[in-house]
Amino acid sequence: MSAVLTEVYCTVQFEAIHSWPDCPHGEVSYLRDLHRHVFHIKAYKKVSHNDRDVEFIMLKHGIENYLNAHYPDKNFGAKSCEMIGRELMTAFGLSKVDVSEDDENGAVLTGLAERLF
């Protein structure tokens, strides 16, 4: 039997503001100013067996608590989807994370990061 990689995932929605102060593109120069999005996050974590050694509801709660604690004013500043994704991968040891703005455009990061928190 071939090896099977199993991951669990959770989804989180988080309303916040951010900006891209150094945006070099005139067409989207408005991104330099603070603007609002509903950020959609889909976080994946590898598991080692079929009895869910990572409970996805608890993973979801952990990410929600992390975002609320680190961004209580709902302001990501100049952080992009890529930066938010890397931060969450590191904090939660995720194998993959998808971060999008308004469930429309975003970034996908893949690769197990070291857990810091």
N, C-alpha and C positions, 0 to 999 in steps of 0.2 A: 504494500500500500504506500502511495506517495505521501510525503509530508504535507500537512495542511497548516497554513498560517491563519490564525483566528484573531480578529480584532473586534472589540466592542466600540460603539460610538454613542455620542450624545450630541444633541443640538441645543444651542443657546441663542437667544436673541437679546440684544443689548442696545438700547437707544443711547447715542452719544454724539458728541461733536468732535471734529478734528479739522486740520488744515494742512496744506502743503505750501508753506511760505516760499519755497524756492522753485515753485512750478515754472519751468522754462517755456511752456506752451501757451501761446496767446489764445488759442481756441478755447482753452479751459482755464484761463487766468483766474476765474472766480474761485478756483480751488485753493488759491492763496489765502482766502478769508475763511474764518471758522464757518463750518456748515454742518448740518445735522444729517445723520443716517441712522437707520436701524441696521446694526451690524449683525450678521448671521454667522454663527460659528458652528462648524461640525468637527468635533474632536474625536480622533480615533486612538485607541490604546491597545497594544498587543496583550493577549491573554495566553496563559500556558495550558489551560484545560477547559473542558466544556461545562464546568460548574461555576463559571463566571467569577474568576478570582479578582476581577475588577467590576464592581457593581456600577452599571452605567448611570443609574439615577444619582448615586453618590458622586460620581465623576461630574455630572451636570451641576449638582449643588456646589461642589468644590470650585468649579470654574465660575459660577455665578457669585459665590462668596469672594473669590479672588478679585474679580472685576469690581465688585462693589467696594471692597477694601482698598484697592489700589487706585480706583478712579471714582471716588465718592461724588465728585462734581460732574461725572459723566463726560469728561473732557480728555480725549486721547492726545491732545496737543498736536504735534507734527508727526504722529505715528501713522504709518500706512497699514494696510491690511497685512502686508508681509511682516512688518515689525510686530504687530499684535500677535500674529500667528507664531512667530519665532519665540516670543515671550511666553505664550501659553505652552508651546512644545517643551520649553526648558522647565517651566514651573511644574508641569504635570507628567513629564516623561512620555509625551505623546509620540506615536509613530507617524501620524499624519494629522494635519489640520487644514480646514478650508475656512477662510474668513472672507465674507463678501459684504458689500455695501448694498443695503436694500434688497438682498437676495438677487442681485442683478449682475454685478461685476466684482471680481475679487481675486484672491490668490490661494494657491494650494501649496503647502509645504509638506515634504515627505522625508522621513529619516528620524530615527530615534534620537532624542536629545537627552542629556543628563538632567535628572530631576534636581532642582535647587531647593524647592520648598516642600 
